[in-house]
Amino acid sequence: MNDISATLYDLAAARAHLQPQLASIDAALLALQTRRAEVQAALDKAEKDTRAALLAHVRDTGDLNPHPSVQVRRVQKWAYDKDAVLALALDRGAHQLVRVKRDLDVREFERQLAQGFIHWADAEQVNDIVIAIDTRLGDLLIMEGQS
């Protein structure tokens, strides 16, 4: 057997030996990706539920300091019917407010509202609450376990 044939034979042997390992790794990666998606979905739900509970607590009690790891602040935001404003913007030729996919450019709309350039849309500023949770909750778990 010449050198090229020997090299090709070695490659074929390596493929025969390593391909099953790749298949096993691919199956493991797929299982890990599936599990990761499940865990991420559970974490997202837990964070959403926590934010909802905190928001309900703040709205019910007015307590802006419910826990040292939670920051609550009141903010103002615009309240309007996005679909109605989109239709009005199209009717009035305010195309700078409309994205290519026929979606209202909320930032531009709110900027122009704030500057007083738009008087034709039914929008008002309302008070809202923003909640930020400290990302170092692992420390909290350790501290809670010690008490």
Protein Blocks (a to p, Z undefined) as FASTA:
>chain_A
ZZklmmmmmmmmmmmmmmmmmmmmmmmmmmmmmmmmmmmmmmmmmmmmmmmmmmmmmmmn
opablbfkbccdddddddddfklmmmmmmmnopamlpcfkopacfklmmmmmmnopackb
ccdddddddddddfklmmmmmmmmmZZ
